Each structure stands twice: as structure tokens, then as C-alpha cells.
Amino acid sequence: MDLLTDSIREDMKASMKGGHKVRLGVIRLILAAIKQVEVDERIQLDNNRVILVLDKMLKQRRESIKQFTDANRLDLAVIEEAEILVIQDFLPQPLSEQEIDDMVNDAIQTSKAESVKEMGKVMALLKEKMQGRADMSIVSNKIKAALAE
């Protein structure tokens, strides 16, 4: 099994050799976050767990961008956006808007959810399939909208 962490480490070596300091810094942050979870939980992360770590890092950066933009610190927002691009390189191919809509509709039909109160059922079906491939806050909004109709 090809581990995602091995791929990230190889990219780190290539970034060192190529002198890509910004990319190297972000990759080191990624590896540190993975290592932190491995040490805390005393396990070696599989690809799915690594994707969860990367997804969490993306979410943190998106929130930071919003805060920096609100505070008119666009210089800091640009740095976060650059980090997002590097992190996304290690995630699976993102889902298109249409794919997300189709998956949400299928999950609603499968779960037989009829109101926003049953949103958890729909999210449970989608979370694993979409992890690392879609911004789950956007997915959540789409589910709410579909169930509110």
C-alpha cells in the first residue's frame, strides 16, 4: 500500500533540493501535524486519517483567511492561500459542484431524510466519501437548502 505520508516526505526532499522554501515550510507543517496525531494516539496513520489531518489544516486556513480579510490583513490572507494550494496537492481530486449536488441528492434519498432535523443522517452518508474532496461546510449548506425545500 502506497502511503500518503511517504509521498509527502518525497515531496519534501524534492522541495529541499529545488530550493522551494515556501512549499518546504508547508510540507514540514503537514508532517508535524501528522506526527502529532501519531504520537498522541500511538498509531501510524493510514491514508484516510492523513486526509482528515490535511482537511483539518485546510479548514483552519480557510477560517484564518476569513479573519485576516475581515481585519484587512490581506498580506496574511495571501500567505494562508498559498499554504492551501500546497496542502491541496496531497488531497484527492476535488469534487465538482455537480458531483457534490448529485451525491447530496442521492444521500437524501437513501437516508429518506425529510427535514433539517435529519441532516445528521445525510452527513453521515457523505462524510467519508467526500472527506478531503469537498469543503464540508459547503456540503452542509447544500444539505440544509435541499431539506428546507
Secondary structure as GFF3:
##gff-version 3
##sequence-region A 1 149
A	DSSP	alpha_helix	4	18	.	.	.	ID=ss1
A	DSSP	alpha_helix	21	41	.	.	.	ID=ss2
A	DSSP	alpha_helix	47	70	.	.	.	ID=ss3
A	DSSP	alpha_helix	74	88	.	.	.	ID=ss4
A	DSSP	alpha_helix	97	111	.	.	.	ID=ss5
A	DSSP	three_ten_helix	116	118	.	.	.	ID=ss6
A	DSSP	alpha_helix	119	130	.	.	.	ID=ss7
A	DSSP	alpha_helix	136	148	.	.	.	ID=ss8
###
